[in-house]
Amino acid sequence: MTAPFKDSARGDSSEYGENLAVASILVIDDEPGMRNFLTKVLEPHCKRVEQAASCKQATEYLDHTHFDLVILDNIMPDITGLDWLAEQRRIGLFADAILITAYADLDTAIRALRAGVADFVLKPFRANQILNAVSRALDRKYLRRENDLLKHELSEIGQTARGRLLGNSPAIAKVRDMLERMAPLPTSVLFTGASGTGKEIAARTLHGMSDRAEKPFVAVNCAAIAPDRIADDLFGVIQSDRIRKDGLFLHADGGTLFLDEVAQLPEQVQASLLRVLEDCRIRPTGAERDIPLNLRFFFATNSDLEAEVAAGRFRADLYHRINVMNIEMPLLRERTEDIVELATLFMSEFSRVLGLPALDMNEEVLLKLSRYDWPGNVRELRNLIERSVILGQFPEEFAGAGTVTGAEAVETLELVEQRHILNVLDACDGNRAEAARRLGVSRKTVDRKCAAWGV
């Protein structure tokens, strides 16, 4: 029997890239010697390698397991590798493929391209040749995924959360405590709260604290995708043995999928999502095979899901499935202690990005920012700062005199005292006696302060 190789692989996994180290590969060949050789070469560098002695056995593997790459011989009993690959593409094979063959004629090359072969390797070959081919195929695979995810994020550029979870108020400290508690767990999380409270930022923060931090975080705004194409975008689609589209679920495999505005999902997609959550498998549109996934799910909504269930617009079983852990994001008016920090950060950020001078944020400006109701929450504050930097001034209702820039704003003790007393008054619905009790001062002290501030 002709030896399938000329030398042994040398070097560590890093020589062939990081993608190879986390890859799962299926080797398909009817010759035991070739299967064992490929397994011996690949196993030290890959996460997982499985063998199939026939196309039938390989099909059984693919019915239960998702592989990043398949390596198959073309000449096998009953069916050629290319014919089998074309059939698998039609019913739902999304893994890349490398063909090994002793015949490099033009017809084989054309058929290989049509069947979606990423590369083919001629026999006899060296160990480093197959490792390089596998490495190239995986690099291209992940480059396509990164490109698709970048396009997806750019398509939602006006809705994508930026920045990090800021603030030290009790309300935001409670959120951080919950994130730390949930970080090491695989449990799904539902983020609730009004629009602009930072649900996606909190979800990204939780992803970054988890053991999936190095894997993709894919955010999907369910309300921003047309109902007639959201299933294809999420689960993928197969139109023929040569035309297929990986869905966002598959792009997020190994990482975290964040479904924002989940209440806006069409009823049919709700049913499909419930099945995914229960089975950890998806079936792309047009496919005949399920694909197993390794995903953690985060959900978000600013709707009252219980009311949506009562109105028949959201499935009760799906609601109970996603509402395992609920983290409610506080309104900005419930964390006014954080407004100075947020405004200062946004001022510095937009001044740098836009190349414009930072505006003065003196005590009067900061006080007015703190006293505003912020119905649009953190997003409204951010937009206000951006707009003000562009126009070179704050809106009249927030303007104040002074020379302290946003990046250098420092509160005086008097301003801290004023803001704290007024916040307590707000919490007491203007009841000065109750506010005095909570503050530990006399009612006369509160009356005197309010008179001095014109309240």
C-alpha positions as CSV (number, residue, x, y, z in Angstrom):
1,M,0.0,0.0,0.0
2,T,1.3,3.4,-0.9
3,A,2.3,5.5,2.1
4,P,-0.1,8.5,2.5
5,F,2.6,10.8,3.7
6,K,6.3,11.7,3.4
7,D,7.2,13.1,6.8
8,S,5.7,13.9,10.2
9,A,4.2,17.1,11.5
10,R,6.4,19.3,13.6
11,G,5.8,22.3,15.7
12,D,3.1,23.2,18.2
13,S,-0.5,24.3,17.6
14,S,0.3,27.9,17.5
15,E,2.2,27.4,14.3
16,Y,-1.1,26.7,12.6
17,G,-3.2,29.3,14.2
18,E,-5.6,29.6,17.1
19,N,-8.6,28.4,15.1
20,L,-7.2,25.0,14.6
21,A,-6.8,24.5,18.4
22,V,-10.6,24.8,19.0
23,A,-11.7,23.0,15.9
24,S,-13.8,19.8,15.7
25,I,-13.0,17.7,12.6
26,L,-14.6,14.6,11.0
27,V,-12.3,12.4,8.9
28,I,-14.1,10.3,6.3
29,D,-12.1,7.5,4.5
30,D,-12.7,3.8,3.8
31,E,-9.0,3.1,4.3
32,P,-8.1,2.5,8.0
33,G,-4.5,3.5,7.4
34,M,-5.4,6.9,6.0
35,R,-8.0,7.6,8.8
36,N,-5.5,6.7,11.5
37,F,-2.8,8.8,9.9
38,L,-5.0,11.9,9.6
39,T,-6.2,11.4,13.2
40,K,-2.7,11.0,14.5
41,V,-1.6,14.2,12.7
42,L,-4.6,16.3,13.7
43,E,-5.3,15.2,17.3
44,P,-2.3,17.0,18.9
45,H,-3.5,20.3,17.3
46,C,-7.3,20.1,17.4
47,K,-10.0,20.1,20.0
48,R,-11.7,17.0,18.6
49,V,-11.2,14.5,15.8
50,E,-13.7,11.7,14.8
51,Q,-13.4,9.0,12.2
52,A,-16.0,7.6,9.8
53,A,-15.2,4.6,7.7
54,S,-18.0,5.3,5.2
55,C,-20.3,8.0,3.9
56,K,-23.2,6.3,5.7
57,Q,-21.4,6.4,9.0
58,A,-20.4,10.0,8.4
59,T,-24.1,10.9,7.8
60,E,-25.0,9.4,11.1
61,Y,-22.3,11.5,12.8
62,L,-23.6,14.7,11.2
63,D,-27.1,13.9,12.3
64,H,-26.0,14.3,15.9
65,T,-22.9,16.4,16.0
66,H,-21.8,19.7,14.4
67,F,-18.2,19.7,13.0
68,D,-16.2,22.8,11.9
69,L,-14.6,20.8,9.1
70,V,-14.8,17.5,7.3
71,I,-11.9,15.8,5.5
72,L,-13.0,13.2,3.0
73,D,-11.6,10.9,0.3
74,N,-13.2,11.2,-3.1
75,I,-13.0,7.5,-4.2
76,M,-15.1,5.4,-1.8
77,P,-17.4,2.4,-2.1
78,D,-21.1,3.1,-3.1
79,I,-20.7,6.8,-3.6
80,T,-18.0,9.3,-4.4
81,G,-17.0,11.9,-1.7
82,L,-18.1,14.7,-4.0
83,D,-21.6,13.2,-4.6
84,W,-22.0,12.6,-0.9
85,L,-20.9,16.2,-0.1
86,A,-23.4,17.7,-2.6
87,E,-26.2,15.7,-1.1
88,Q,-25.2,16.7,2.4
89,R,-25.1,20.4,1.4
90,R,-28.6,20.0,0.1
91,I,-30.0,18.6,3.3
92,G,-28.1,20.8,5.7
93,L,-24.3,20.6,6.0
94,F,-22.7,23.9,7.0
95,A,-19.2,22.6,7.8
96,D,-16.3,23.4,5.4
97,A,-14.8,20.5,3.5
98,I,-11.3,19.4,2.3
99,L,-11.1,16.7,-0.4
100,I,-8.2,14.3,-0.5
101,T,-7.7,12.6,-3.9
102,A,-5.0,11.0,-6.0
103,Y,-6.5,12.5,-9.2
104,A,-6.3,16.2,-9.9
105,D,-8.1,16.5,-13.2
106,L,-10.0,19.6,-14.2
107,D,-13.4,17.9,-14.0
108,T,-12.8,16.9,-10.4
109,A,-11.7,20.4,-9.5
110,I,-14.8,22.0,-11.0
111,R,-17.1,19.5,-9.3
112,A,-15.2,20.2,-6.0
113,L,-15.9,23.9,-6.3
114,R,-19.5,23.3,-7.1
115,A,-19.9,21.1,-4.0
116,G,-18.4,23.8,-1.8
117,V,-15.0,22.2,-1.2
118,A,-12.7,24.7,0.6
119,D,-9.5,23.0,-0.6
120,F,-8.2,19.7,-1.9
121,V,-5.0,17.9,-1.2
122,L,-3.3,15.5,-3.6
123,K,-2.0,12.1,-2.5
124,P,0.7,11.4,-1.4
125,F,1.0,14.4,1.0
126,R,3.0,15.4,3.9
127,A,1.6,15.9,7.4
128,N,2.3,19.6,7.3
129,Q,0.4,19.9,4.0
130,I,-2.8,18.7,5.5
131,L,-2.3,20.8,8.6
132,N,-1.7,23.9,6.5
133,A,-4.8,23.1,4.4
134,V,-7.0,22.7,7.5
135,S,-5.6,25.8,9.0
136,R,-6.3,27.9,5.9
137,A,-9.8,26.5,5.6
138,L,-10.6,27.3,9.2
139,D,-9.1,30.8,8.9
140,R,-11.2,31.5,5.9
141,K,-14.3,30.2,7.7
142,Y,-13.8,32.4,10.8
143,L,-12.9,35.4,8.6
144,R,-16.2,35.0,6.8
145,R,-18.0,34.8,10.1
146,E,-16.3,37.9,11.4
147,N,-17.1,39.7,8.2
148,D,-20.8,38.7,8.4
149,L,-21.0,39.8,12.1
150,L,-19.3,43.1,11.2
151,K,-21.9,43.7,8.5
152,H,-24.7,42.8,10.9
153,E,-23.4,45.2,13.5
154,L,-23.0,48.0,11.0
155,S,-26.6,47.4,9.8
156,E,-27.7,48.2,13.3
157,I,-25.2,51.0,13.9
158,G,-27.9,53.3,15.3
159,Q,-29.1,50.7,17.8
160,T,-25.8,49.1,18.9
161,A,-24.9,49.6,22.5
162,R,-21.5,51.1,23.2
163,G,-19.4,51.7,26.2
164,R,-19.4,49.9,29.6
165,L,-21.7,49.7,32.6
166,L,-20.9,52.9,34.6
167,G,-22.0,54.3,37.9
168,N,-21.7,53.6,41.6
169,S,-25.3,54.2,42.7
170,P,-27.0,51.6,44.9
171,A,-29.3,50.7,41.9
172,I,-26.4,50.0,39.5
173,A,-24.4,48.3,42.3
174,K,-27.3,45.8,42.6
175,V,-27.2,45.1,38.9
176,R,-23.4,44.5,39.1
177,D,-23.9,42.1,41.9
178,M,-26.4,40.1,39.9
179,L,-24.0,40.1,36.9
180,E,-21.2,38.7,39.0
181,R,-23.5,36.1,40.4
182,M,-24.7,35.0,37.0
183,A,-21.3,35.2,35.2
184,P,-20.0,31.6,35.8
185,L,-23.4,30.0,35.2
186,P,-24.8,28.8,31.8
187,T,-28.3,30.1,32.7
188,S,-30.2,32.3,30.3
189,V,-30.9,35.8,31.5
190,L,-33.8,38.2,30.7
191,F,-32.9,41.9,30.9
192,T,-35.9,44.2,31.4
193,G,-36.4,47.9,31.8
194,A,-37.3,51.0,29.8
195,S,-35.7,51.9,26.6
196,G,-32.3,53.5,27.0
197,T,-31.5,52.0,30.4
198,G,-28.5,50.0,29.1
199,K,-29.8,46.5,28.7
200,E,-27.4,45.6,25.9
201,I,-24.5,47.1,27.8
202,A,-25.3,45.0,30.8
203,A,-25.6,41.9,28.6
204,R,-22.2,42.6,27.0
205,T,-20.7,43.2,30.4
206,L,-22.1,39.8,31.6
207,H,-20.7,38.1,28.5
208,G,-17.3,39.7,29.2
209,M,-17.3,38.3,32.7
210,S,-18.2,34.8,31.6
211,D,-16.1,31.9,30.4
212,R,-17.4,32.7,26.9
213,A,-15.7,36.1,26.8
214,E,-13.3,35.1,24.0
215,K,-16.2,33.8,21.9
216,P,-18.7,35.9,19.8
217,F,-21.3,38.1,21.4
218,V,-24.0,38.4,18.7
219,A,-26.7,41.1,19.4
220,V,-29.9,40.9,17.4
221,N,-32.6,43.6,17.5
222,C,-35.7,41.5,16.7
223,A,-37.7,44.6,16.0
224,A,-35.3,45.8,13.3
225,I,-35.5,42.7,11.0
226,A,-38.5,42.3,8.7
227,P,-40.8,39.5,9.9
228,D,-40.6,37.7,6.6
229,R,-36.9,37.2,6.7
230,I,-36.1,37.0,10.5
231,A,-36.2,33.2,10.5
232,D,-33.6,33.0,7.7
233,D,-31.4,35.6,9.4
234,L,-31.5,33.7,12.7
235,F,-31.5,30.1,11.7
236,G,-29.8,30.2,8.3
237,V,-31.2,29.0,4.9
238,I,-30.4,26.5,2.3
239,Q,-31.6,27.1,-1.3
240,S,-29.6,24.5,-3.1
241,D,-26.5,22.3,-2.7
242,R,-24.4,25.4,-3.6
243,I,-26.4,28.3,-2.0
244,R,-26.5,28.5,1.7
245,K,-26.4,31.2,4.3
246,D,-25.2,30.8,7.9
247,G,-27.6,32.2,10.4
248,L,-26.8,34.4,13.3
249,F,-27.3,31.5,15.7
250,L,-24.6,29.6,13.9
251,H,-22.3,32.6,13.9
252,A,-22.7,32.9,17.7
253,D,-21.9,29.2,18.3
254,G,-19.7,28.8,21.3
255,G,-20.5,32.3,22.5
256,T,-23.6,34.3,23.5
257,L,-26.7,35.3,21.5
258,F,-28.5,38.4,22.7
259,L,-32.1,38.8,21.4
260,D,-33.2,42.4,22.1
261,E,-36.9,43.3,21.8
262,V,-37.7,39.6,22.0
263,A,-41.4,40.5,22.4
264,Q,-41.4,41.6,18.7
265,L,-40.7,38.1,17.4
266,P,-43.3,36.7,15.1
267,E,-45.4,33.8,16.5
268,Q,-43.8,31.2,14.2
269,V,-40.3,32.3,15.2
270,Q,-41.3,32.2,18.9
271,A,-42.2,28.5,18.4
272,S,-38.8,27.8,16.7
273,L,-36.9,29.6,19.4
274,L,-38.7,27.6,22.1
275,R,-37.5,24.4,20.4
276,V,-33.9,25.7,20.2
277,L,-33.9,26.5,23.9
278,E,-35.2,23.1,24.8
279,D,-33.0,21.0,22.4
280,C,-30.0,23.3,21.8
281,R,-30.4,22.6,18.0
282,I,-31.5,24.6,15.0
283,R,-32.9,23.6,11.7
284,P,-32.1,26.1,8.9
285,T,-34.8,27.0,6.4
286,G,-34.8,24.4,3.7
287,A,-32.7,21.9,5.7
288,E,-33.5,18.3,6.6
289,R,-31.1,18.1,9.4
290,D,-30.8,19.8,12.8
291,I,-27.5,21.4,13.8
292,P,-26.5,21.2,17.5
293,L,-25.3,24.4,19.1
294,N,-23.4,25.5,22.1
295,L,-24.9,28.8,23.0
296,R,-25.8,31.0,26.0
297,F,-28.9,33.1,25.5
298,F,-29.6,36.6,26.8
299,F,-32.9,38.3,26.1
300,A,-34.1,41.9,26.6
301,T,-37.4,43.7,26.3
302,N,-39.0,47.0,27.4
303,S,-42.4,45.5,27.1
304,D,-44.5,43.9,29.9
305,L,-44.2,40.2,28.8
306,E,-46.9,39.1,31.2
307,A,-49.3,41.5,29.5
308,E,-48.1,40.3,26.1
309,V,-48.9,36.7,27.1
310,A,-52.3,37.7,28.5
311,A,-53.0,39.5,25.2
312,G,-52.0,36.4,23.2
313,R,-49.1,38.1,21.4
314,F,-46.4,36.2,23.2
315,R,-46.3,32.4,23.9
316,A,-46.7,31.6,27.6
317,D,-44.4,28.6,27.4
318,L,-41.6,30.7,25.8
319,Y,-42.1,33.4,28.5
320,H,-41.6,30.9,31.3
321,R,-38.6,29.4,29.5
322,I,-36.7,32.7,29.1
323,N,-37.8,34.2,32.4
324,V,-35.4,32.1,34.5
325,M,-33.3,35.0,35.8
326,N,-34.6,38.6,35.4
327,I,-32.3,41.6,35.8
328,E,-34.2,44.8,35.7
329,M,-32.3,47.9,34.6
330,P,-33.0,51.0,36.7
331,L,-34.3,54.2,35.2
332,L,-31.8,57.1,35.1
333,R,-33.9,59.1,37.5
334,E,-33.5,56.2,40.0
335,R,-29.7,56.6,39.9
336,T,-29.2,60.3,39.7
337,E,-25.9,59.9,41.6
338,D,-24.4,58.5,38.4
339,I,-25.4,61.4,36.1
340,V,-22.2,63.4,36.8
341,E,-20.0,60.4,35.9
342,L,-22.0,59.6,32.8
343,A,-22.1,63.2,31.6
344,T,-18.4,63.6,32.2
345,L,-17.5,60.5,30.3
346,F,-19.8,61.3,27.3
347,M,-18.4,64.8,27.1
348,S,-14.8,63.5,27.0
349,E,-15.8,60.8,24.5
350,F,-17.5,63.1,22.0
351,S,-15.0,65.9,22.3
352,R,-12.3,63.4,21.3
353,V,-14.2,61.6,18.6
354,L,-15.7,64.7,17.0
355,G,-12.5,66.8,17.4
356,L,-14.5,69.6,19.1
357,P,-13.9,71.4,22.4
358,A,-15.6,70.1,25.5
359,L,-18.3,72.3,26.9
360,D,-18.2,73.8,30.4
361,M,-20.0,71.7,33.0
362,N,-20.1,73.8,36.1
363,E,-22.2,73.3,39.2
364,E,-25.3,74.9,37.7
365,V,-25.2,72.7,34.6
366,L,-24.6,69.5,36.7
367,L,-27.4,70.4,39.0
368,K,-29.8,70.9,36.1
369,L,-28.8,67.6,34.6
370,S,-29.4,65.9,37.9
371,R,-32.8,67.5,38.3
372,Y,-34.1,66.6,34.9
373,D,-36.5,63.6,34.7
374,W,-34.7,61.8,31.7
375,P,-37.6,59.9,30.2
376,G,-35.2,58.6,27.6
377,N,-32.7,57.4,30.3
378,V,-29.0,57.1,29.6
379,R,-29.5,57.1,25.8
380,E,-31.2,60.5,26.1
381,L,-28.3,61.9,28.3
382,R,-25.8,60.6,25.8
383,N,-27.6,62.1,22.8
384,L,-27.9,65.4,24.7
385,I,-24.2,65.6,25.3
386,E,-23.4,64.7,21.7
387,R,-25.8,67.3,20.3
388,S,-24.5,69.9,22.7
389,V,-20.8,69.3,21.7
390,I,-21.8,69.6,18.0
391,L,-23.7,72.8,18.6
392,G,-21.1,74.3,20.9
393,Q,-23.6,74.9,23.7
394,F,-26.1,73.2,26.0
395,P,-29.9,73.7,25.4
396,E,-31.2,76.7,27.3
397,E,-32.8,74.6,30.0
398,F,-29.5,73.0,30.9
399,A,-27.1,76.0,30.3
400,G,-25.1,77.6,33.1
401,A,-22.2,79.9,33.5
402,G,-18.7,78.7,34.5
403,T,-15.3,77.6,33.2
404,V,-15.0,74.0,34.3
405,T,-14.7,71.6,31.4
406,G,-16.5,68.3,31.3
407,A,-13.4,66.2,31.7
408,E,-12.4,68.2,34.8
409,A,-15.7,68.7,36.5
410,V,-15.5,68.5,40.3
411,E,-18.4,68.9,42.5
412,T,-18.3,71.1,45.6
413,L,-19.5,69.9,48.9
414,E,-22.4,72.3,48.7
415,L,-23.5,70.9,45.4
416,V,-23.3,67.3,46.7
417,E,-25.4,68.3,49.7
418,Q,-28.0,70.1,47.5
419,R,-28.3,67.2,45.1
420,H,-28.6,64.7,47.9
421,I,-31.3,66.6,49.8
422,L,-33.3,67.3,46.6
423,N,-33.1,63.6,45.6
424,V,-34.4,62.5,49.0
425,L,-37.2,65.0,48.7
426,D,-38.1,63.5,45.3
427,A,-38.1,60.1,46.8
428,C,-40.5,61.3,49.5
429,D,-42.8,63.0,46.9
430,G,-41.9,66.4,48.3
431,N,-42.8,65.5,51.9
432,R,-40.3,67.6,53.8
433,A,-41.0,66.1,57.2
434,E,-40.4,62.6,55.9
435,A,-37.3,63.8,54.0
436,A,-35.9,65.4,57.3
437,R,-36.5,62.1,59.1
438,R,-34.6,60.1,56.4
439,L,-31.8,62.7,56.4
440,G,-31.5,62.8,60.2
441,V,-32.0,66.5,60.4
442,S,-34.7,68.8,61.6
443,R,-37.6,70.0,59.5
444,K,-36.4,73.6,59.9
445,T,-33.1,72.7,58.3
446,V,-34.8,71.3,55.2
447,D,-37.1,74.3,55.0
448,R,-34.1,76.7,55.3
449,K,-32.1,74.9,52.6
450,C,-35.1,74.8,50.2
451,A,-35.8,78.5,50.7
452,A,-32.1,79.3,49.9
453,W,-32.3,77.2,46.7
454,G,-35.7,78.7,45.7
455,V,-37.4,75.3,45.9
